[in-house]
């Protein structure tokens, strides 16, 4: 590595300072760790408008634009929600309780599952109908799941260590949430290298984490690949976590010279230290045929478009391939509604570096691709070649491809869809499965088998799997099985407030229809249209209020929050 242009003395001093504080963080008692989070939450709220506005301006729209709701969701709200999740669990431990209650852990179909959401009464109220279960790896007993949770605060504290977090450039909260995970779940102090794409966020994060910075437990560093590579290989950095692409991982672990591929083949890494990662992939959204109404088609079209167009598709978990039944009479109706939603949304640009070239590659492969919203959104309605760029590469932009698979009957279609997702699409980070409640009731075994068989770290049933990134109680990472030689979507889980071990995946569930139409479908809940939907008319106001409520819950805040949510 050429370090002639690096300020290595500054980087060395940073590592030395954080290394010198590692013992003090390990010695910080639980009560003080709780107090630090309690003091962090008001700082999140006070800086939230500036943090969200910075993201909006960087993406090319005003802070009061309807699009700016995503900058609140993926910035201050996600940070407040995750900090509150850790607080909930740590307070349980401080009160002498187990981190996970016995009633939340059970064995079903020979597998241990842990109910992690809703975790509080406020969760039940604000996310009515949303649930999440963590499936443990085969062979893990209920007793093991409970006894191994939160080892940092029970009988297996980590040794003092320095972690390097290589920040992501797309979603504001990613770097901050990774810092929280390293501090609170793994007991490590942190050097966070900001991504050059969003290093404008560093002053805001430095403010939020001010107490941690003052005590030497967190340091922020700017820079690119050279700075990241130098820090990753530094002798006093004990562990590395990266959010990015498989290419980023491979460049750090195997190098970029002519010997890199041989090193990987021989398993001779340049970097041989604990390395966790979240690296994306090609995420599917699978739609099961069923007895949908006109309102169902519209609502699920909004859901699907949200899962693609949030953040202009610059999400590692954006739905890139929509898997539809070839023989279902609802397929064309759903696509027609998707086109309407794409057309109605206000235009915006794909701001992430390289997006233009990636979208150009899609257009080169599909000159007849549909363009919507002043050409800023692409739809390829019928992909038949499994070597297609939308199937083989993560586009990381606003392009959605459609694959039609055989099977008019739900069971037949699901077998084809699961095999396609598992065996053809690269990546195992997240998938979304949309199924009508009456269809699931009539074909319960087929749906149950599909949920069990899909190899993804987060599976959202009637819920965009990205919600699992936000909640804090829901572990976030790729399905186990990747290795450093075949890294896929990465190794390890973060955002794991219960600090569970032996995780296989998280299964999220949400209502198929918003209230009150669930009375018709049999999908009973009080949830209106989710505020993360790109079509939600009051999303910005609702999410601002949710952020403030999450940081400091109060009955007095509920009326205005609920009124805004219901108007969405």
Secondary structure, 3 states (H helix, E strand, C coil): CCCCCCCHHHHHHHHHHHHHHHHHHHHCCHHHHHHHHHHHHHHHHHHHHHHHHHHHHHHCCCCCCHHHHHHHHHHHHHHHHHHHHHHHHHHHHHCCCCCCCHHHEEEECCEEEEEEECCCHHHHHHCCCCEEEEEECCCCCHHHHHHCCCHHHCCCCCCCCEEEEECCCCCCHHHHHHHHHHHHHCCCEEEEECCCCCHHHHHHHHHHCHHHHHCCCEEEECCCHHHHHHHHCCCCCCEEEEECCHHHHHHHHHCCCCCHHHHHHHCCCCCCCEEEEECCCCEEEEECCCCCCHHHHHHHHHHHHHHHHHHHHCCCCCEEEEEEECCCCCHHHHHHHHHHHHHHCCCCCCCCCCHHHHHHHHHHHCCCCEEECCCCEEEECCCCCCCCHHHHCCCCCCEEEEEEECCCCHHHHHHHHHHHHHHCCCCCCEEEEECCHHHHHHCHHHHHHHHHHCCCCEEEECCCCCHHHHCCCCCEECCCCCCCCCCCCCCCEECCCCCCCCEEEEEEECCCCCCCCHHHHCCCCCCCCCCCCCCCCCHHHHHHHHHHHHHCCCHHHHHHHHHHHHHC
